[in-house]
Amino acid sequence: MKIKFIVFVFSVIWLGLILRVFFLAVESNTYYDKLSQNNTIKIEQIAPVRGEILDRNNKPIAINKLGFKIELRPHLMSAENIDSFNAELDLLLKLLPQLDKEKIIKNYKKVDSFYNHSFIEVVSFIEYEDIIPVYAILNLRDNINIVPAPKRFYPYNEIAAHIIGYVSRANQKDIDADSSLELIGYTGKIGLENYYNSYLQGEAGRREIKVNANNKEIEELSYQSAVEDKKLTLNIDIELQKYISELFTDKAGAVIVMDVNGSILSASSYPEYDLNIFVSGMSQEMYDELSSSLDHPFTNKLVNGLYPPGSTIKTGLGLLYITTDLDEKWSVNCESRLPIGGRVFRCWKDHGHGKTEIIKAIRESCDDYFYKGSLIVGNEKMSEGLIRYGLGQKTGVDLPNEFIGVVPSREWKRNKYNRSWNIGETINTSIGQGDFLVTPLQMAQYTALMATSKLPVPHFAKIIGDAAYNPEPKNVLNELELKKLPKIQRAMYEVCNLPNSTAKKYVNSKVTIAGKTGTAQVVTIKQDIKERELEHNMDYYSRSHAWFTTYGPYENPQYIVLAIVEHGGHGGSAAGNLVSRIYDKLLELGYIKEENSDKRVLNKKRKNNK
């Protein structure tokens, strides 16, 4: 019995061994075959070259500078390989003495680990001219990889900085949102570089290779090219942009030149800064100087600068007045003072404007007309109309993080502060003060509406790949507003061309233009001050912001030119000459054709509008 039991146990053991051998030899073949392939076949991703950004005349304004990055083999800092590491480091510093030894060591240690078998990037970029003389020497070293690495470069430095934006190293948050950035390494941070980042960066390629036990390439099995070099052509004219930047030297604010259909030829936020410092890195001292400036150079004032619109709002409000509860013949007797609600609301003109109707109110910027009109029309109709005209909402421009501003209303105040509205806020809104806030781009869009009756979508892109980008303007005016709009246009013409207007003596352009000035107060004027201090006598940062928003030519509106000069005082005096010179440049560059209209035609139009 014992012998039978021993034979049985012995048989079971041998049967188990035979089955295990069969499993390992036959059934596991597929598994180990795949495992073997993983050990010998390597997948390499190919980083795409970022697309260039061009101006409307195909001048490159964001390009890729040719260069190389340097990589070292992993595990060289182990005890048995440290001599090799030091030898390679010494060679690099001998051939390229501009390299930072401590930074190379730090970059290597940060990535080197037992689990990493890929070469480690220790120098992110070396100029093409620097690497070529020593390329052959370094390329023969088994422990060193020299890899092509384009670097973003902005040939115009600070020109158009806020709209172009810049690229810099992708952080972990960026990589979590887009895993391809782990390979690419850089991403658009602000401006058009950010807005069109997924398009510009392209798509990674793929290379499948066979390697031996030493990780050396034996054979290329497959290759899929990266989708790259996807160009973005803008409406911007970089030469016009440079010209305007020269005009705006030593000023803070913003300038916009926009086709009435929304194509932006030039747009700048001032002060500007050199984009290339963000690609290469800046010192802490430089960053502190820029970030602490009271002129806020890092703020893109085109879409993130919020300002009271001041009297520029009077054009749209005037249109609302004469198409709701007032008619165009309604007038006030401006005596420069309107006592109401326990305070006095003053007109800017000490002795008042006398009898004033809509055209005179806009031409001479009479506050009293708009004060009294607002009490009849009411805040609800005012705010609803202004929002319909494009304020208090995004313009739709192709820039990231656009602000919407504030059109004050009962509902807005209740939602934000849970407080009731008062009549003084209606009056303040009527002259673009109080809590009223707009961006310069909103005001440019708003001016285009006054010029053409259509609300355009401002846009920088002209051609994306092979497709033209030209969003359709919107129809937002009702039938009566369309009928009465020429009255407002006539008033805007008189602002720039008739005596006693707010801009005539400051406008000297060869192009006949129409527009509206505005003074946006920075500090509140106390009730007990009888005479207001002149702007040029005030402390600089207490002076009002100066607006001047225009369109031209008057008879055939083609372009909007808007300028806001921070702490510039009066809109006409601060920006009139600047805007005039921009129109003359548009004429010189051929964007506006020589005005061949007879002055008698213009005079006839003026008579018909009376």
NUBAGU-841495 format. One record per residue (C-alpha): x, y, z; residue number from 1; residue in one letter. Coordinates in nm, 3 decimals. Layout:
<rs>
R     east    north       up  seq  type
R        X        Y        Z  NUM     a
...
</rs>
This chain:
<rs>
R     east    north       up  seq  type
R    0.000    0.000    0.000    1     m
R    0.286    0.231    0.086    2     k
R    0.457    0.159   -0.244    3     i
R    0.138    0.244   -0.436    4     k
R    0.105    0.572   -0.247    5     f
R    0.469    0.666   -0.317    6     i
R    0.427    0.584   -0.688    7     v
R    0.109    0.793   -0.698    8     f
R    0.275    1.097   -0.538    9     v
R    0.579    1.058   -0.763   10     f
R    0.352    1.040   -1.073   11     s
R    0.155    1.353   -0.971   12     v
R    0.476    1.549   -0.921   13     i
R    0.613    1.446   -1.260   14     w
R    0.284    1.521   -1.431   15     l
R    0.284    1.871   -1.277   16     g
R    0.639    1.930   -1.395   17     l
R    0.554    1.812   -1.749   18     i
R    0.250    2.042   -1.760   19     l
R    0.457    2.339   -1.637   20     r
R    0.727    2.274   -1.898   21     v
R    0.455    2.256   -2.168   22     f
R    0.306    2.586   -2.047   23     f
R    0.643    2.763   -2.046   24     l
R    0.752    2.620   -2.380   25     a
R    0.429    2.653   -2.578   26     v
R    0.150    2.846   -2.412   27     e
R    0.369    3.135   -2.283   28     s
R    0.549    3.176   -2.614   29     n
R    0.324    3.464   -2.727   30     t
R    0.362    3.647   -2.395   31     y
R    0.741    3.622   -2.389   32     y
R    0.762    3.705   -2.757   33     d
R    0.583    4.034   -2.688   34     k
R    0.800    4.095   -2.383   35     l
R    1.108    4.034   -2.596   36     s
R    0.986    4.284   -2.855   37     q
R    0.939    4.543   -2.584   38     n
R    1.300    4.493   -2.489   39     n
R    1.426    4.529   -2.847   40     t
R    1.179    4.762   -3.022   41     i
R    1.173    5.124   -2.912   42     k
R    0.915    5.391   -2.995   43     i
R    1.049    5.745   -3.033   44     e
R    0.819    6.044   -3.061   45     q
R    0.928    6.325   -3.292   46     i
R    0.865    6.676   -3.163   47     a
R    0.699    6.899   -3.426   48     p
R    0.850    7.234   -3.525   49     v
R    0.622    7.518   -3.413   50     r
R    0.452    7.715   -3.690   51     g
R    0.563    8.069   -3.767   52     e
R    0.345    8.378   -3.721   53     i
R    0.349    8.623   -4.014   54     l
R    0.209    8.971   -4.065   55     d
R   -0.030    9.051   -4.351   56     r
R    0.268    9.113   -4.584   57     n
R    0.428    8.777   -4.493   58     n
R    0.693    8.935   -4.273   59     k
R    0.779    8.686   -3.995   60     p
R    0.706    8.815   -3.646   61     i
R    0.746    8.487   -3.455   62     a
R    0.999    8.239   -3.592   63     i
R    1.212    7.943   -3.486   64     n
R    1.582    8.004   -3.442   65     k
R    1.794    7.706   -3.547   66     l
R    2.000    7.550   -3.270   67     g
R    2.071    7.231   -3.077   68     f
R    2.025    7.079   -2.734   69     k
R    2.281    6.861   -2.556   70     i
R    2.191    6.533   -2.385   71     e
R    2.401    6.297   -2.170   72     l
R    2.365    5.921   -2.122   73     r
R    2.188    5.826   -1.796   74     p
R    2.355    5.661   -1.493   75     h
R    2.689    5.835   -1.547   76     l
R    2.691    5.966   -1.190   77     m
R    2.704    5.620   -1.038   78     s
R    3.023    5.529   -0.851   79     a
R    3.160    5.319   -1.136   80     e
R    3.079    5.581   -1.407   81     n
R    3.149    5.914   -1.235   82     i
R    3.485    5.948   -1.412   83     d
R    3.308    5.926   -1.747   84     s
R    3.061    6.194   -1.638   85     f
R    3.340    6.429   -1.533   86     n
R    3.527    6.365   -1.857   87     a
R    3.223    6.451   -2.068   88     e
R    3.152    6.759   -1.857   89     l
R    3.510    6.883   -1.890   90     d
R    3.498    6.834   -2.265   91     l
R    3.173    7.029   -2.298   92     l
R    3.309    7.320   -2.094   93     l
R    3.634    7.321   -2.290   94     k
R    3.461    7.330   -2.630   95     l
R    3.169    7.551   -2.518   96     l
R    3.302    7.770   -2.235   97     p
R    2.980    7.975   -2.222   98     q
R    2.796    7.679   -2.064   99     l
R    2.708    7.687   -1.695  100     d
R    2.869    7.390   -1.516  101     k
R    2.645    7.403   -1.209  102     e
R    2.332    7.422   -1.421  103     k
R    2.438    7.116   -1.627  104     i
R    2.495    6.913   -1.308  105     i
R    2.163    7.029   -1.162  106     k
R    1.969    6.942   -1.482  107     n
R    2.131    6.597   -1.492  108     y
R    2.064    6.511   -1.127  109     k
R    1.702    6.623   -1.156  110     k
R    1.619    6.352   -1.413  111     v
R    1.878    6.078   -1.357  112     d
R    1.742    5.771   -1.178  113     s
R    1.769    5.393   -1.182  114     f
R    1.443    5.374   -1.380  115     y
R    1.539    5.626   -1.650  116     n
R    1.710    5.477   -1.957  117     h
R    1.673    5.777   -2.190  118     s
R    1.936    6.041   -2.256  119     f
R    1.903    6.343   -2.027  120     i
R    1.877    6.700   -2.156  121     e
R    2.139    6.913   -1.979  122     v
R    2.154    7.213   -2.217  123     v
R    1.824    7.320   -2.372  124     s
R    1.962    7.543   -2.648  125     f
R    2.295    7.624   -2.812  126     i
R    2.317    7.863   -3.107  127     e
R    2.376    7.701   -3.446  128     y
R    2.690    7.911   -3.499  129     e
R    2.836    7.795   -3.166  130     d
R    2.776    7.422   -3.206  131     i
R    2.881    7.370   -3.570  132     i
R    3.260    7.412   -3.512  133     p
R    3.256    7.140   -3.241  134     v
R    2.969    6.926   -3.367  135     y
R    3.188    6.656   -3.521  136     a
R    3.386    6.608   -3.199  137     i
R    3.080    6.585   -2.974  138     l
R    2.882    6.369   -3.211  139     n
R    3.146    6.095   -3.191  140     l
R    3.104    6.060   -2.815  141     r
R    2.888    5.766   -2.709  142     d
R    2.775    5.945   -2.392  143     n
R    2.669    6.268   -2.568  144     i
R    2.372    6.334   -2.795  145     n
R    2.349    6.652   -3.004  146     i
R    1.985    6.699   -3.104  147     v
R    1.832    6.972   -3.328  148     p
R    1.623    7.204   -3.109  149     a
R    1.457    7.514   -3.258  150     p
R    1.400    7.804   -3.021  151     k
R    1.122    8.063   -3.053  152     r
R    1.249    8.405   -3.155  153     f
R    1.071    8.738   -3.195  154     y
R    1.266    8.952   -3.444  155     p
R    1.078    9.272   -3.353  156     y
R    1.148    9.228   -2.980  157     n
R    0.888    9.440   -2.795  158     e
R    0.676    9.546   -3.095  159     i
R    0.321    9.405   -3.066  160     a
R    0.430    9.213   -2.755  161     a
R    0.087    9.187   -2.594  162     h
R   -0.091    9.054   -2.902  163     i
R    0.178    8.809   -3.019  164     i
R    0.247    8.673   -2.671  165     g
R    0.531    8.432   -2.610  166     y
R    0.619    8.068   -2.549  167     v
R    0.805    7.935   -2.249  168     s
R    0.866    7.600   -2.080  169     r
R    0.552    7.399   -2.011  170     a
R    0.486    7.345   -1.640  171     n
R    0.316    7.044   -1.487  172     q
R   -0.027    7.209   -1.509  173     k
R    0.024    7.261   -1.884  174     d
R    0.139    6.899   -1.929  175     i
R   -0.160    6.765   -1.733  176     d
R   -0.388    6.954   -1.974  177     a
R   -0.196    6.843   -2.286  178     d
R    0.029    6.536   -2.255  179     s
R    0.207    6.616   -2.585  180     s
R    0.379    6.907   -2.408  181     l
R    0.594    6.657   -2.217  182     e
R    0.762    6.590   -2.551  183     l
R    0.745    6.940   -2.701  184     i
R    0.857    7.113   -2.383  185     g
R    0.729    7.462   -2.470  186     y
R    0.383    7.611   -2.492  187     t
R    0.218    7.945   -2.572  188     g
R    0.160    8.136   -2.250  189     k
R   -0.026    8.453   -2.353  190     i
R   -0.150    8.635   -2.661  191     g
R   -0.189    8.469   -3.001  192     l
R    0.081    8.216   -2.911  193     e
R   -0.157    8.091   -2.642  194     n
R   -0.490    8.133   -2.827  195     y
R   -0.367    7.939   -3.133  196     y
R   -0.128    7.713   -2.940  197     n
R   -0.281    7.378   -3.037  198     s
R   -0.272    7.480   -3.404  199     y
R    0.081    7.628   -3.402  200     l
R    0.246    7.344   -3.208  201     q
R    0.132    7.078   -3.457  202     g
R    0.127    6.706   -3.382  203     e
R    0.412    6.475   -3.283  204     a
R    0.558    6.223   -3.528  205     g
R    0.647    5.862   -3.445  206     r
R    0.956    5.650   -3.512  207     r
R    0.978    5.276   -3.441  208     e
R    1.333    5.135   -3.414  209     i
R    1.504    4.810   -3.314  210     k
R    1.777    4.836   -3.051  211     v
R    2.024    4.593   -2.900  212     n
R    2.095    4.516   -2.534  213     a
R    2.310    4.831   -2.512  214     n
R    2.020    5.044   -2.635  215     n
R    2.199    5.113   -2.966  216     k
R    1.986    5.147   -3.276  217     e
R    2.004    4.854   -3.518  218     i
R    1.720    4.922   -3.760  219     e
R    1.438    5.171   -3.831  220     e
R    1.111    4.981   -3.862  221     l
R    0.866    5.263   -3.934  222     s
R    0.853    5.642   -3.957  223     y
R    0.561    5.883   -3.936  224     q
R    0.642    6.251   -3.990  225     s
R    0.531    6.516   -3.742  226     a
R    0.254    6.752   -3.850  227     v
R    0.442    7.079   -3.817  228     e
R    0.527    7.428   -3.940  229     d
R    0.161    7.533   -3.948  230     k
R    0.177    7.903   -4.033  231     k
R   -0.056    8.168   -3.894  232     l
R   -0.097    8.486   -4.102  233     t
R   -0.228    8.795   -3.925  234     l
R   -0.406    9.111   -4.036  235     n
R   -0.134    9.305   -3.852  236     i
R    0.097    9.532   -4.054  237     d
R    0.419    9.519   -3.853  238     i
R    0.556    9.836   -4.016  239     e
R    0.245   10.030   -3.913  240     l
R    0.280    9.874   -3.569  241     q
R    0.641    9.998   -3.542  242     k
R    0.540   10.347   -3.654  243     y
R    0.268   10.374   -3.390  244     i
R    0.501   10.245   -3.118  245     s
R    0.741   10.529   -3.201  246     e
R    0.454   10.779   -3.169  247     l
R    0.358   10.635   -2.830  248     f
R    0.706   10.653   -2.677  249     t
R    0.703   10.745   -2.306  250     d
R    0.323   10.706   -2.285  251     k
R    0.104   10.439   -2.125  252     a
R   -0.224   10.320   -2.270  253     g
R   -0.341   10.152   -2.589  254     a
R   -0.389   10.215   -2.962  255     v
R   -0.608   10.018   -3.204  256     i
R   -0.633   10.045   -3.583  257     v
R   -0.915    9.824   -3.710  258     m
R   -1.095    9.778   -4.040  259     d
R   -1.465    9.849   -3.987  260     v
R   -1.528    9.480   -4.061  261     n
R   -1.312    9.378   -3.763  262     g
R   -0.969    9.303   -3.916  263     s
R   -0.707    9.455   -3.684  264     i
R   -0.415    9.620   -3.865  265     l
R   -0.241    9.735   -3.551  266     s
R   -0.302    9.705   -3.179  267     a
R   -0.066    9.778   -2.896  268     s
R   -0.071    9.800   -2.521  269     s
R    0.189   10.032   -2.368  270     y
R    0.445   10.010   -2.217  271     p
R    0.568    9.710   -2.414  272     e
R    0.843    9.462   -2.322  273     y
R    1.087    9.238   -2.509  274     d
R    0.924    8.900   -2.573  275     l
R    1.257    8.719   -2.609  276     n
R    1.336    8.754   -2.237  277     i
R    1.053    8.511   -2.162  278     f
R    1.192    8.246   -2.395  279     v
R    1.549    8.268   -2.264  280     s
R    1.459    8.365   -1.908  281     g
R    1.496    8.694   -1.724  282     m
R    1.671    8.796   -1.407  283     s
R    1.473    8.844   -1.086  284     q
R    1.578    9.207   -1.087  285     e
R    1.430    9.263   -1.434  286     m
R    1.108    9.086   -1.340  287     y
R    1.069    9.291   -1.022  288     d
R    1.121    9.614   -1.214  289     e
R    0.857    9.530   -1.474  290     l
R    0.602    9.383   -1.233  291     s
R    0.622    9.675   -0.990  292     s
R    0.583    9.949   -1.254  293     s
R    0.276   10.168   -1.199  294     l
R    0.223   10.167   -1.576  295     d
R    0.158    9.787   -1.566  296     h
R    0.358    9.669   -1.869  297     p
R    0.251    9.305   -1.814  298     f
R   -0.120    9.393   -1.852  299     t
R   -0.264    9.357   -2.200  300     n
R   -0.468    9.676   -2.184  301     k
R   -0.642    9.601   -2.513  302     l
R   -0.857    9.329   -2.353  303     v
R   -0.765    9.340   -1.982  304     n
R   -0.741    9.714   -1.924  305     g
R   -1.066    9.838   -1.768  306     l
R   -1.134   10.213   -1.789  307     y
R   -1.437   10.438   -1.741  308     p
R   -1.543   10.527   -2.098  309     p
R   -1.611   10.891   -2.009  310     g
R   -1.776   11.096   -2.282  311     s
R   -1.702   10.842   -2.557  312     t
R   -2.021   10.670   -2.442  313     i
R   -2.233   10.969   -2.546  314     k
R   -2.262   10.860   -2.909  315     t
R   -2.443   10.533   -2.835  316     g
R   -2.640   10.685   -2.548  317     l
R   -2.744   10.970   -2.775  318     g
R   -2.876   10.715   -3.025  319     l
R   -3.069   10.541   -2.747  320     l
R   -3.212   10.871   -2.624  321     y
R   -3.350   10.979   -2.963  322     i
R   -3.495   10.634   -3.041  323     t
R   -3.671   10.572   -2.708  324     t
R   -3.827   10.846   -2.492  325     d
R   -3.678   11.158   -2.655  326     l
R   -3.671   11.286   -3.009  327     d
R   -3.385   11.452   -3.189  328     e
R   -3.531   11.800   -3.133  329     k
R   -3.542   11.759   -2.755  330     w
R   -3.306   12.007   -2.587  331     s
R   -3.193   12.130   -2.247  332     v
R   -3.074   12.463   -2.115  333     n
R   -2.731   12.376   -1.976  334     c
R   -2.634   12.604   -1.687  335     e
R   -2.350   12.377   -1.578  336     s
R   -2.521   12.265   -1.254  337     r
R   -2.787   12.003   -1.185  338     l
R   -2.878   11.978   -0.813  339     p
R   -3.036   11.640   -0.737  340     i
R   -3.038   11.385   -0.458  341     g
R   -2.851   11.608   -0.213  342     g
R   -2.557   11.680   -0.446  343     r
R   -2.474   11.886   -0.753  344     v
R   -2.383   11.727   -1.084  345     f
R   -2.170   11.964   -1.287  346     r
R   -2.104   12.002   -1.656  347     c
R   -1.738   12.029   -1.754  348     w
R   -1.793   12.380   -1.897  349     k
R   -1.804   12.627   -1.609  350     d
R   -2.065   12.860   -1.758  351     h
R   -2.271   12.590   -1.930  352     g
R   -2.358   12.532   -2.294  353     h
R   -2.695   12.710   -2.304  354     g
R   -2.962   12.558   -2.526  355     k
R   -2.837   12.216   -2.636  356     t
R   -2.984   11.945   -2.859  357     e
R   -2.836   11.608   -2.958  358     i
R   -2.577   11.717   -3.217  359     i
R   -2.444   12.003   -3.004  360     k
R   -2.444   11.777   -2.698  361     a
R   -2.209   11.532   -2.871  362     i
R   -2.006   11.796   -3.054  363     r
R   -1.934   11.996   -2.739  364     e
R   -1.972   11.700   -2.499  365     s
R   -2.241   11.863   -2.285  366     c
R   -2.283   11.659   -1.967  367     d
R   -2.606   11.834   -1.866  368     d
R   -2.788   11.707   -2.177  369     y
R   -2.702   11.349   -2.087  370     f
R   -2.775   11.397   -1.716  371     y
R   -3.128   11.520   -1.784  372     k
R   -3.187   11.272   -2.065  373     g
R   -3.094   10.981   -1.838  374     s
R   -3.361   11.087   -1.587  375     l
R   -3.623   11.050   -1.859  376     i
R   -3.495   10.740   -2.038  377     v
R   -3.392   10.557   -1.720  378     g
R   -3.111   10.317   -1.642  379     n
R   -3.288   10.003   -1.757  380     e
R   -3.320   10.116   -2.120  381     k
R   -2.971   10.267   -2.111  382     m
R   -2.798    9.951   -1.985  383     s
R   -3.001    9.716   -2.207  384     e
R   -2.916    9.922   -2.514  385     g
R   -2.545    9.959   -2.436  386     l
R   -2.511    9.584   -2.379  387     i
R   -2.683    9.525   -2.713  388     r
R   -2.427    9.765   -2.865  389     y
R   -2.145    9.535   -2.748  390     g
R   -2.046    9.670   -2.405  391     l
R   -2.048    9.454   -2.092  392     g
R   -1.975    9.142   -2.298  393     q
R   -1.683    8.985   -2.484  394     k
R   -1.607    9.115   -2.832  395     t
R   -1.511    8.765   -2.951  396     g
R   -1.154    8.868   -3.036  397     v
R   -0.901    8.586   -3.084  398     d
R   -0.706    8.661   -2.767  399     l
R   -0.728    8.463   -2.440  400     p
R   -0.883    8.586   -2.114  401     n
R   -1.078    8.882   -2.252  402     e
R   -1.252    9.091   -1.982  403     f
R   -1.618    9.190   -2.017  404     i
R   -1.617    9.517   -1.822  405     g
R   -1.923    9.659   -1.646  406     v
R   -2.236    9.833   -1.771  407     v
R   -2.391    9.941   -1.439  408     p
R   -2.757    9.858   -1.381  409     s
R   -2.999    9.782   -1.100  410     r
R   -2.971    9.410   -1.165  411     e
R   -2.589    9.420   -1.177  412     w
R   -2.567    9.611   -0.848  413     k
R   -2.817    9.382   -0.677  414     r
R   -2.629    9.070   -0.788  415     n
R   -2.286    9.207   -0.701  416     k
R   -2.348    9.407   -0.386  417     y
R   -2.707    9.320   -0.285  418     n
R   -2.782    9.692   -0.261  419     r
R   -3.045    9.914   -0.418  420     s
R   -2.982   10.151   -0.707  421     w
R   -2.990   10.530   -0.665  422     n
R   -3.062   10.809   -0.909  423     i
R   -2.708   10.948   -0.888  424     g
R   -2.577   10.624   -1.040  425     e
R   -2.803   10.668   -1.342  426     t
R   -2.661   11.019   -1.390  427     i
R   -2.302   10.899   -1.353  428     n
R   -2.362   10.622   -1.606  429     t
R   -2.487   10.879   -1.859  430     s
R   -2.138   11.033   -1.882  431     i
R   -1.943   10.707   -1.862  432     g
R   -1.835   10.738   -1.499  433     q
R   -1.917   10.564   -1.171  434     g
R   -1.888   10.185   -1.195  435     d
R   -1.890   10.192   -1.576  436     f
R   -1.586   10.006   -1.718  437     l
R   -1.487    9.912   -2.073  438     v
R   -1.183    9.778   -2.255  439     t
R   -1.025    9.968   -2.546  440     p
R   -1.120    9.685   -2.784  441     l
R   -1.485    9.709   -2.678  442     q
R   -1.477   10.081   -2.755  443     m
R   -1.321   10.020   -3.097  444     a
R   -1.597    9.769   -3.175  445     q
R   -1.860   10.014   -3.042  446     y
R   -1.718   10.292   -3.264  447     t
R   -1.738   10.062   -3.568  448     a
R   -2.109   10.015   -3.489  449     l
R   -2.160   10.392   -3.486  450     m
R   -1.972   10.421   -3.816  451     a
R   -2.139   10.141   -4.014  452     t
R   -2.450   10.024   -3.823  453     s
R   -2.292    9.677   -3.785  454     k
R   -2.108    9.527   -3.486  455     l
R   -1.793    9.354   -3.613  456     p
R   -1.600    9.072   -3.445  457     v
R   -1.245    9.207   -3.394  458     p
R   -0.986    8.955   -3.511  459     h
R   -0.610    8.931   -3.562  460     f
R   -0.594    8.612   -3.770  461     a
R   -0.621    8.656   -4.145  462     k
R   -0.531    8.308   -4.272  463     i
R   -0.519    7.994   -4.055  464     i
R   -0.343    7.729   -4.261  465     g
R   -0.506    7.766   -4.602  466     d
R   -0.838    7.903   -4.476  467     a
R   -0.924    8.273   -4.460  468     a
R   -1.069    8.391   -4.129  469     y
R   -1.331    8.661   -4.164  470     n
R   -1.620    8.644   -3.913  471     p
R   -1.938    8.820   -4.017  472     e
R   -2.039    9.148   -3.845  473     p
R   -2.365    9.137   -3.648  474     k
R   -2.682    9.338   -3.701  475     n
R   -2.782    9.472   -3.358  476     v
R   -2.967    9.796   -3.436  477     l
R   -3.343    9.810   -3.474  478     n
R   -3.521    9.987   -3.761  479     e
R   -3.558   10.321   -3.585  480     l
R   -3.194   10.318   -3.471  481     e
R   -3.082   10.257   -3.829  482     l
R   -3.292   10.551   -3.942  483     k
R   -3.156   10.788   -3.674  484     k
R   -2.790   10.676   -3.687  485     l
R   -2.687   10.940   -3.949  486     p
R   -2.768   11.206   -3.686  487     k
R   -2.507   11.058   -3.454  488     i
R   -2.257   11.023   -3.740  489     q
R   -2.310   11.388   -3.827  490     r
R   -2.241   11.484   -3.465  491     a
R   -1.922   11.276   -3.466  492     m
R   -1.812   11.454   -3.785  493     y
R   -1.864   11.791   -3.616  494     e
R   -1.657   11.679   -3.313  495     v
R   -1.351   11.661   -3.539  496     c
R   -1.427   11.934   -3.794  497     n
R   -1.632   12.225   -3.655  498     l
R   -1.529   12.515   -3.429  499     p
R   -1.628   12.494   -3.061  500     n
R   -1.601   12.116   -3.077  501     s
R   -1.386   11.913   -2.839  502     t
R   -1.137   11.790   -3.102  503     a
R   -1.123   12.032   -3.399  504     k
R   -0.812   12.225   -3.290  505     k
R   -0.620   11.902   -3.223  506     y
R   -0.707   11.719   -3.548  507     v
R   -0.478   11.784   -3.845  508     n
R   -0.514   11.474   -4.063  509     s
R   -0.532   11.475   -4.444  510     k
R   -0.823   11.232   -4.402  511     v
R   -1.167   11.365   -4.307  512     t
R   -1.254   11.182   -3.987  513     i
R   -1.538   11.160   -3.733  514     a
R   -1.507   11.068   -3.369  515     g
R   -1.559   11.136   -3.002  516     k
R   -1.326   11.248   -2.726  517     t
R   -1.355   11.136   -2.367  518     g
R   -1.205   11.219   -2.030  519     t
R   -1.220   10.935   -1.779  520     a
R   -1.170   11.060   -1.425  521     q
R   -0.929   10.869   -1.204  522     v
R   -1.008   11.058   -0.882  523     v
R   -1.341   11.190   -0.755  524     t
R   -1.393   11.565   -0.749  525     i
R   -1.526   11.669   -0.408  526     k
R   -1.852   11.862   -0.388  527     q
R   -1.699   12.158   -0.203  528     d
R   -1.442   12.228   -0.478  529     i
R   -1.569   12.528   -0.673  530     k
R   -1.309   12.528   -0.949  531     e
R   -1.159   12.209   -1.078  532     r
R   -0.780   12.193   -1.089  533     e
R   -0.640   12.186   -1.442  534     l
R   -0.527   11.840   -1.549  535     e
R   -0.168   11.944   -1.627  536     h
R   -0.132   12.086   -1.276  537     n
R   -0.239   11.763   -1.109  538     m
R   -0.010   11.484   -0.991  539     d
R    0.052   11.256   -1.293  540     y
R   -0.125   10.947   -1.156  541     y
R   -0.424   11.161   -1.050  542     s
R   -0.485   11.294   -1.401  543     r
R   -0.775   11.162   -1.606  544     s
R   -0.731   10.908   -1.883  545     h
R   -0.769   11.059   -2.230  546     a
R   -0.985   10.883   -2.492  547     w
R   -1.014   10.962   -2.862  548     f
R   -1.206   10.713   -3.075  549     t
R   -1.261   10.784   -3.445  550     t
R   -1.351   10.648   -3.786  551     y
R   -1.251   10.759   -4.131  552     g
R   -1.291   10.862   -4.399  553     p
R   -1.617   11.015   -4.280  554     y
R   -1.807   10.967   -4.608  555     e
R   -1.687   10.611   -4.661  556     n
R   -1.590   10.459   -4.325  557     p
R   -1.302   10.215   -4.366  558     q
R   -1.098   10.223   -4.044  559     y
R   -1.139   10.276   -3.673  560     i
R   -0.848   10.446   -3.499  561     v
R   -0.873   10.455   -3.119  562     l
R   -0.623   10.580   -2.864  563     a
R   -0.638   10.594   -2.487  564     i
R   -0.354   10.779   -2.317  565     v
R   -0.340   10.696   -1.948  566     e
R   -0.328   11.010   -1.732  567     h
R   -0.326   11.215   -2.052  568     g
R   -0.595   11.459   -1.940  569     g
R   -0.822   11.572   -2.224  570     h
R   -0.884   11.328   -2.510  571     g
R   -0.842   11.576   -2.794  572     g
R   -0.523   11.739   -2.670  573     s
R   -0.357   11.413   -2.561  574     a
R   -0.449   11.199   -2.861  575     a
R   -0.567   11.427   -3.145  576     g
R   -0.229   11.468   -3.312  577     n
R   -0.143   11.103   -3.254  578     l
R   -0.462   10.980   -3.421  579     v
R   -0.419   11.231   -3.708  580     s
R   -0.072   11.101   -3.786  581     r
R   -0.198   10.742   -3.788  582     i
R   -0.462   10.829   -4.049  583     y
R   -0.195   11.002   -4.259  584     d
R    0.016   10.685   -4.235  585     k
R   -0.281   10.476   -4.351  586     l
R   -0.308   10.713   -4.646  587     l
R    0.065   10.686   -4.717  588     e
R    0.059   10.304   -4.701  589     l
R   -0.236   10.289   -4.941  590     g
R   -0.493   10.151   -4.698  591     y
R   -0.701   10.465   -4.748  592     i
R   -0.717   10.596   -5.102  593     k
R   -0.682   10.969   -5.172  594     e
R   -1.014   11.134   -5.103  595     e
R   -1.148   11.232   -5.443  596     n
R   -1.485   11.352   -5.319  597     s
R   -1.576   11.713   -5.392  598     d
R   -1.619   11.924   -5.078  599     k
R   -1.953   12.037   -5.221  600     r
R   -2.075   11.677   -5.188  601     v
R   -1.976   11.680   -4.823  602     l
R   -2.147   12.017   -4.768  603     n
R   -2.459   11.883   -4.937  604     k
R   -2.460   11.583   -4.703  605     k
R   -2.420   11.813   -4.406  606     r
R   -2.718   12.023   -4.515  607     k
R   -2.930   11.711   -4.566  608     n
R   -2.848   11.593   -4.215  609     n
R   -2.960   11.921   -4.055  610     k
</rs>
